[in-house]
Structures are given as structure tokens and as C-alpha cells.
Amino acid sequence: MSTDSSSGPAATSASYSTGSNHSSGGPERPSSGDSPGNDESPKKRRTAGSVAVIACAECRKARQKCDGQNTKPCTRCRMRSLDCRYEPHTKTHKEFLLREIANLRKDNTRLKSINEQVSENASDLQQRCHDLQASQQWQQIILNEIGSNGHDREIIRKLRVGESSEKIARWLSEQDPISRNMHMIPPGSRSLLDIVDAFELHYRTQDGQRGQHGEVSPVGCQWTEVCPSQTLLDHLFSLYFTWVHPVHMLFSETAFKESFDAGDDTYCSSALVNAICAMACHLMEAGDVEEEIDDLTTLANGFMNQARREVIPAKGMPLTSVQALAVMYLAELSHGKARSASGYLRTCTEYLKVIDMDEQSSDAREITLCGIQTLNTSSTGMTYQKLYAPEFSAMDRSSMQHIDLDGDRDVWRFYRAADDHHYLPVRPSHAVLTAFHQSQLFRIIHASLNLYCGLCGRATAQAILTLYRRYLDWEHDLPAVLQKIDVDAQPLPHVLFLHVQYHVAVIQHLEPLLQAKAFDGSAEDFLRGLVIRHAKEAIGVLEQSRRLYSTRYILPLISFCIIHVGDTLIRYTPHDPSGTQVVEFCLASLQEASAGFPICGPLQELFKRTAEEYGVPLPSNIDEITGNLGSYGMDDILDACTRLDYKQPIDQSIRHVDGKVEEEWADKWQQIVENPARPPRPTPPWKRGVPNKSQMRIDTMLNA
């Protein structure tokens, strides 16, 4: 029994004691004085030490608890001088290894990604280093040429517009291939064959140029054989894009210039370049550039002749040839040759139906389609010939609706002479925005012309007033930048001309009713007052344009507008303003423009005859105003107007005016103009907060 009691809990607890009297490892027996009931010496309990998660091999074999770590032997093995080894559990070890494998795979993937990135960066740095070395070589070529060949101003211009050093250096090589072509070849790549090829190319090009002109053209003759210098070519381009392009936008200016500089024929062609130069010659003065120009007419004819040679009408002709034909129409009309000019316009319109236009962007195509459509309508408005604008889907859909009007970054300056680039400020041109609203206006004009030609049935009160309402809506929807036309706002010339075209269009839309005697009494007075009001506003805008920019640069379309406005004023209100003053203003404006536009001479003669027909006294200094106006015969008049008169052929329009116009006029005016029975149109963003200045009332007429 005593043996069994010694193996109880007390003995088990004592077996873990580390006292000095336990050398034998046996149980420690209590002394005689130690009794369970003695409060002064209570029973001591063992405090557990740190226990390892995984016991060593010796402790596991002895089924003892272990306090060791992987790097340190446990207490039991140390005291017994045993080999303390740790062997992980099979299950735990497997999980550990799997985790290690997954971590290693992640590290491997990350290192691969870093390695690829380092390789890419190394390749990129190597390419950048190569590009920098090449750029330094191009820049060194440019530096070597500055001050040695007379191209300094052109080099500076190209740098200012952001051209690359390589592009400028290659352009320099084209100016003098013999001395510069070798600089374009890296030293390590030069060979005898390179030298032979460079010299052969130079002499082959030089021989071709000499065969045409007897001398080498400094421009390189890629686009034109006529222009004697790059300076003159730049001057002609600046004149065209300042005064012609914003009024007659027939192609994309940005795309054209980029193709021209790059030598690419997608948006540029020899025909188009020469047509532009021919038109710009009408805006040029002999002393504008340093080059001596013997005769501007001869120069313009040279450009036109090359443009004619370059345009080969065919189904496969490029869109640039169609654009060139449209510009050639303007140049020929400006020269007072409307009959031959109309052939160019008709041809370019016909070929729009059959050529492939996909080579140019959708924006560029739409600009061309709208420009030619507008040109057709304006030509009809000037000459009153039958409309020739063939109906086909591409032209019907084109209205510049999809063009980014806010993306227009073109600028405008009051450019006249070559030095104007250096000191005249620039301002936003709003040319694309102006062209967009002009195309919308001429769509209404097109409908009005068709109405009076009988192509839309009878010209009823309903039809006439519906179009008049569209005119009012057009003016109402103009953005603020196109509405401000007072002198203090310094409006752009093409914006002023847009307003002139609007007022003339309204006059020509309403005047046939006066000529047809469709009204009498107060109704006729009201209608006459409406026409006079638009004529006065138009001549006021023309006076502003003359004060700000002179009339030297007005195009034939605006010249016709001048005499139409003057005709209306001296016909219907010869005393307010003074008919003589109106005649003086119109003749003086045409005289100033005639310096570059021969068509103005016959127009002066026709308007002078009109004043005499209406009994309006001519100015006392008529010879001074008209510059001793010469005599113009029938052919001169036909070449200007394609008819013997500039006036609206009322007899053709009267036939199509409905007999019930006067009877239905008041009710239709109330219904269409004053209280249109339709949902309100959404106000364009640029018009929010701007009152409608064009709303007209006829209380006077209705109450009469």
C-alpha cells in the first residue's frame, strides 16, 4: 500500500523537481515535520515553464515535455548530455513546404517581371540615346547652315511652328543637294555609291528644271514651277488664308498645310497649290515682297496655266483636283471671266459624284462638300442662272454637323504685306465656325432660289413665310462671337461678310413680292419697310468693314452684295439715306477693290447705269471716284455676270408666285412668324441668355 501511495500525484509532481538532493532522480519524500495539516508550510505546486510546439526527438521518445527551440537544445537534453534534435511532424512539414514553394513561385514571377521591365527600360534608354545623337547631328547641320545660305528667316519660321530638326535639315538638303546631301548620310554609312546617287539625283532634277525655265527654282518645284521664291509662295499663302479661305472654305487648311510641308499628296497637289497662288495674286500688290514682280497678271496667268495642266478630269482624279477646280472658279471669276469660270464650278460639282473621296478624312470631305455646295448657291445668287447643284446623297448629308467646331485652333491677323507676320497680333479666326453657319444660311438661300424657280411648286404665302422664319431662326441661333459686329468689338471681316450675305438673302427673298405687285396699301408699305430695313443694316455692316479693313480685299461675292444693297436703297428710299451718297459709297468701294479684281469694273458700269435709270444724281466727283471708268461692252458685262444685268430677273419669279399670297399673308404671318405652331426649339449653348433680336411684329399692318 505504501508503494502505491508514493506513486500518486505527489510523487508525480515531485519527479519534475530540480533540487540538489534529487541526484538519484527518485521521488523526494517529505520530512517528518511536513504534514498536510501544517498551515505554516503549505504544499508547493510546480509552475509550468515554456513548452515547445514541437518537442525534440529525445523528449518525444521519453514522452516528456520539451522547452527547447530549433536553434537551442532543451533543458532535459542539456542536463543529460543528449543529442537534442528536432524532426518536424509529417503533416506540419508538408504544409510548410507547400507554403515555401508557393512563395518561391511568387518571387520567381516578380523577378521575371522586374527583369522584363529592366530590359525594356534598357532598350528604351538605348533608343533615346540613339535619337538624341541623331537629333544633335540634325541640329549641327542646321547650325552650320545658319548665316551661310540666306535661309535663316525660313529656318526660324519652321522652328517656331514646331517642325523637327530632321525635317528642317532634310528641307535644307533639298535647297542645295550637292553640298548638303552628304550631311544627311551618317558618316559610318557613306560610300561611293551614296555619293554617286546624290549627284545623279541632283543633276537629273536640275536638268529637268532648266528644260522648263532655263534656271533652277529655289523652291524645289515639287508643287509649282511658277513661283520664283519661297518668300513669295509664303506671302501668297498668307493672303489666301487671310482673305479667301474664311469666306470660301473649300478644303481643310490644317490638313493642306501639313501635307504641303511633308511633301504628301493626300491633302495637297500641284493643281491646288497653283490655283491658290493664282487666286492670291488678285490680293497682292507689287511692293508686298522684295522680289521684283514685273506683272501680277502675268504671274497669275502662269499659276492658272499650270493648274489647268495638272487637272486631268477623270473618274480616278483625286479630291484635291476637285478642290483646285473650285479655287480656279474663284480666280477666273475675280479676273472678270464668269463664263469660263462657271465651267470650272460645274466640272468640280459633277466629279464630286464619281470620284473616290475616302483618301481624305471625313472632316475634310465634309468641308469640301459644304464649300462647293455654298459656292454653287452663291454663284446662282449672283448670276441668277439655273441652279446646278446635282442631288446626291453625299452633298445632301453634308452640313458640317459632325465637325468639331470647338477644336478650331486657327488664328487670324490683318495680313497684307510680308512683314506683317513680325509685328501684327493674332486672334482666333473662328473660320470653321463661320463656315458652318454660312453653310446653314446657304441651305436656306438654296431653298428660296428653288422656290422662285418653280422647283417646289407655287410660291405660296405659307412657303415664303416658312423660309423667312428659317432666316430669322438662323440669325437668332448665331453664337455670340459671330453676333458682335459693332466697331468696338473689332469683328473679323468674314464675320461681317456673313451678316451682309444674310441681309442680302432676306432682301432677295422678299423683293419679288414687291416687284410682282402682290400687295397694295399698308401691306405693301410694311413689306417695303422690311426690305429697306435689311438693306440699311447691310450697308451699315459694309461701312464698318470698309472702315476697319478697306474694301481692297473683298471678293466677287461681296462685290455683288454691295450693288444689290445699293440698288435696293436707291430704288425704294432714294432720300433716306441720300441716293447720291449710296451711289458714291458703292462706286468707291468697287473702285478700291478693282485694283485686284477686274470684275469690279463692269459692276461699276452697271450700277452707274442703274442710278441714272432711277433718276438718282451722280456724285459731282464721279470721275475721281471711279478712276475715269472706261467703257465696257457686251462681252465685258457677260464675262462679269453671265447676263447683261446683275438684277434679279423678276419676270421669271413672278410666274411662280401664287395668286392668293396677299389674301393668306396676314394669317400665315401670324401663324408662322409671330406664333409658330410648333414645339420650341432647344436654345443652342452659345445663345443662352441672349434675347431674340430678330423677332418681328406686324401690329401696324394688322391694325390698318
C-alpha positions, 0 to 999 in steps of 0.5 A: 500500500505504501508503494502505491501511495508514493506513486500518486500525484505527489510523487508525480509532481515531485519527479519534475523537481530540480533540487540538489538532493534529487541526484538519484532522480527518485521521488523526494519524500517529505520530512517528518515535520511536513504534514498536510495539516501544517498551515505554516508550510503549505504544499508547493505546486510546480509552475509550468515553464515554456513548452515547445510546439514541437518537442525534440526527438529525445523528449518525444521518445521519453514522452516528456515535455520539451522547452527547447527551440530549433536553434537551442537544445532543451533543458532535459537534453542539456542536463543529460548530455543528449543529442537534442534534435528536432524532426518536424511532424509529417503533416506540419512539414508538408504544409510548410513546404507547400507554403515555401514553394508557393512563395518561391513561385511568387518571387520567381514571377516578380523577378521575371517581371522586374527583369522584363521591365529592366530590359525594356527600360534598357532598350528604351534608354538605348533608343533615346540615346540613339535619337538624341545623337541623331537629333544633335547631328540634325541640329549641327547641320542646321547650325552650320547652315545658319548665316551661310545660305540666306535661309535663316528667316525660313529656318526660324519660321519652321522652328517656331511652328514646331517642325523637327530638326530632321525635317528642317535639315532634310528641307535644307538638303533639298535647297542645295543637294550637292553640298548638303546631301552628304550631311544627311548620310551618317558618316559610318554609312557613306560610300561611293555609291551614296555619293554617286546617287546624290549627284545623279539625283541632283543633276537629273532634277536640275536638268529637268528644271532648266528644260522648263525655265532655263534656271533652277527654282529655289523652291524645289518645284515639287508643287509649282514651277511658277513661283520664283521664291519661297518668300513669295509662295509664303506671302501668297499663302498668307493672303489666301488664308487671310482673305479667301479661305474664311469666306470660301472654305473649300478644303481643310487648311490644317490638313493642306498645310501639313501635307504641303510641308511633308511633301504628301499628296493626300491633302495637297497637289500641284493643281491646288497649290497653283490655283491658290497662288493664282487666286492670291495674286488678285490680293497682292500688290507689287511692293508686298515682297522684295522680289521684283514682280514685273506683272501680277497678271502675268504671274497669275496667268502662269499659276492658272496655266499650270493648274489647268495642266495638272487637272486631268478630269477623270473618274480616278482624279483625286479630291484635291483636283476637285478642290483646285477646280473650285479655287480656279472658279474663284480666280477666273471669276475675280479676273472678270471671266464668269463664263469660263469660270462657271465651267470650272464650278460645274466640272468640280460639282459633277466629279464630286459624284464619281470620284473616290473621296475616302483618301481624305478624312471625313472632316475634310470631305465634309468641308469640301462638300459644304464649300462647293455646295455654298459656292454653287448657291452663291454663284446662282445668287449672283448670276441668277442662272439655273441652279446646278447643284446635282442631288446626291446623297453625299452633298445632301448629308453634308452640313458640317454637323459632325465637325468639331467646331470647338477644336478650331485652333486657327488664328487670324491677323490683318495680313497684307504685306510680308512683314506683317507676320513680325509685328501684327497680333493674332486672334482666333479666326473662328473660320470653321465656325463661320463656315458652318453657319454660312453653310446653314444660311446657304441651305436656306438661300438654296431653298428660296432660289428653288422656290422662285424657280418653280422647283417646289411648286407655287410660291405660296404665302405659307412657303415664303413665310416658312423660309423667312422664319428659317432666316430669322431662326438662323440669325437668332441661333448665331453664337455670340462671337459671330453676333458682335459686329459693332466697331468696338468689338473689332469683328473679323471681316468674314464675320461681317461678310456673313451678316451682309450675305444674310441681309442680302438673302432676306432682301432677295427673298422678299423683293419679288413680292414687291416687284410682282405687285402682290400687295397694295396699301399698308401691306405693301408699305410694311413689306417695303419697310422690311426690305429697306430695313435689311438693306440699311443694316447691310450697308451699315455692316459694309461701312464698318468693314470698309472702315476697319479693313478697306474694301481692297480685299473683298471678293466677287461675292461681296462685290455683288452684295454691295450693288444689290444693297445699293440698288435696293436703297436707291430704288425704294428710299432714294432720300433716306439715306441720300441716293447720291451718297449710296451711289458714291459709297458703292462706286468707291468701294468697287473702285478700291477693290478693282485694283485686284479684281477686274470684275469690279469694273463692269459692276461699276458700269452697271450700277452707274447705269442703274442710278441714272435709270432711277433718276438718282444724281451722280456724285459731282466727283464721279470721275475721281471716284471711279478712276475715269471708268472706261467703257465696257461692252457686251462681252465685258458685262457677260464675262462679269455676270453671265447676263447683261444685268446683275438684277434679279430677273423678276419676270421669271419669279413672278410666274411662280408666285401664287395668286392668293399670297396677299389674301393668306399673308396676314394669317400665315404671318401670324401663324408662322412668324409671330406664333409658330405652331410648333414645339420650341426649339432647344436654345443652342449653348452659345445663345443662352441668355441672349434675347431674340433680336430678330423677332418681328411684329406686324401690329401696324399692318394688322391694325390698318 
